[in-house]
Amino acid sequence: MRHYELAGVVAIALALRLLFLIFWPPGLIADAWDYDRLARSLVEGRGYTNTRGELTSWRPPVYPAFVAGVYLLTEGSLQAVRLLQIVLDVGTVILTSQIAKWLFGPVPGFVAGLLIALNLGTAAAPSWIASETLFTFLLVAGVAVSIAWLRAIEDGLVHAAVARGIGTAALLAAGALTRGVLLLYPLVLVVLGAVSVRPRRSASARDPMVSQRRRTALAGCLALASVFVLILTPWSVRNYRVHHAFIPVATQLGLTLYGSYKPVQGWIFGNHPQDEITAAAERLPESKANAFLTRAAIDSIRASPLKVLKLEILKTLYFWVPLDWEVLPFYGVFNPTYAFIAVWAFLYLVLSSWRDGLVATGAVWLPILYLFVMALLFYGSPRFRLPAEPFLAVLAAAQLVALPQTVGRRMAAAIVGVTVVLVLAVPAFAGPLKHLVKIWIIGAV
């Protein structure tokens, strides 16, 4: 990709994000209000505390610390936080483009960058005082470094694998301390690193290069895993001293898990249920409430497997559906850019993933799969999907660029045009379909 092409992508990304900021500055509500409160508590020297002034681990610490750092430098400016988040998100666009270039070539790199630059969800997110933009940047940066880490393992470069494993671990640990959902991802990445050193059919297991790659993989995986744990340890120790319980990241898990299997009105995720279980938990200390609600969620799963199955179907729909009720300005608004990206990413997985090799492209599709599995465990929503969208854009770009080579340029242009028309026609059917799904879920659950 030429420098002027990247500059054009960056200019488009910056302009769209600034337009959202100018014409739609969201207020401090829900999570945004709490992040602002935590950040100001840190700036004012009151510590990481809840509304009662007690030390808390309810939320992961990195995003409130990030906001607090900006507040210190700008005398508490919310606008400065949003502008810095725009810069981070433009960084995400650049990294997405680079990942696609490394895996598929310069033209897919340009297309992937353009897709995510125009994506309405990622463009709107920086205006929120919320962790999604920082988390997405850290995850995409971690995946970018992990590609270099996997290549060092493939080439048998021990020192490079260790150094890149440390870099990957640092970014993923920062991501996990921004949103605890990333806590298990390094384990998944280590498995990918181990699988990538399987000897090729043409190679003998006794081949010196195979042995070198295995030693490299061992060193690289140990570096990644140990540094990740090392970075998380100080916060976990702090939590143990505060709560006298092992809390690796945050105490949100219990309530979030319970709410995912006891959703409000049978289908609303993300809003905390109010019942006798949550009322009892409110009377407990934070760590004990977390454990109590986790056990209650597990009991709920065991008590009604059929209900759980239907809820998982609903979570799946909520994760993938192009109706955005959390990030974009209007409740339930259709997101055409994400819909277009998702269609072509799906076509890549169906038509072309076998050609490029699942292991070779694993660094991109694994975070998508991981975030989806976490959504099934907790709840599906645009906020859970948002960090996966840059990786979906990479796969979509690969398929879009490969299409003319398969069917010719004219046919490819016609197919893309039909996709655009179909995507724009979705809103006509989205409302009735959503209504039918709600009736089925509420009636069955």
C-alpha angles and dihedrals in degrees: 000000000000121000093245090053091054090046089053092051091049091049092051092047093048094046095050093048092048090051090055090048094049099043100030115034103169119218130240101273134143110338093006091059092051094047090051091048093050092048093050090047089056093046092049092050097248092121132226097321141150126240090280092056093252122135108263142192095185093120130033110261108230101076095048088047090050091052091044090053091054090046091053092053097042104033094254100315114171089189090059090055090052093047092050089049089054089054090050092049092050084053088054089053091052093047092048090053091048093049091052090047092052094048104034110011141266098298094053086045091058093044093048091050091049093048094052092040089058096039107120096209097056090040093055098041098076090064089064121084089229138114099248098092095048092042093050092049092050093047094048091046090049091051091049091054091043089060089057088045092054091048091052088053090048091051094044094241103153100184093046091048091052094046093046091044089056091049092049091048093050093052094044092047090052087049092050090050088051095048119006092214088087094061096106099037096094088059089056090048092050089054089052090050091052093047092049092066096060107129116256118245090254093051128080120230086235093055108125091229091055090052091047091051091050091052089047092050091050092050093044094047093047091050092050096046097042095047091047091054091042093055093048094047100081092054092045090050090049090051092050091052091049100042104019088231136094106265109164095187119342145348093232092094098084098052093040091050093046092048091051091062096034100041120181110268088000096284112043112102125189095037112099114243119238112216140119091285095054090041089056091047092054089063092056130081113267099260094043091048088053092053093043094053092045090056090046090053092051090049089051091052092051093046097057117021092168091055089049091052092054091046090052089053089052092048089052091053092046092050097051104028114110092226109108119203100161113038108031121070099256128055113254094002117165114247107211097179093055090045091055092047093047094051093053094042089053091049089052092053091049100040110024113019091090090057097054095039127248094242093048092053096032094109088067105038095039095069089049091052092042094052090047092052089049089051089054089051095046115010139304118240141137089265091058091046097045096083089052094055097082089056091047087053090055092054092043091052091051091054095043092052093045094050099080090052089057104040105012131258099279094048091044091053090049093050092049089048091052089050090054091050092048092047091052090048094055096088090065090063101029097081098052092043091051090050092051092049091051092050091050094047097043092044094047099037 
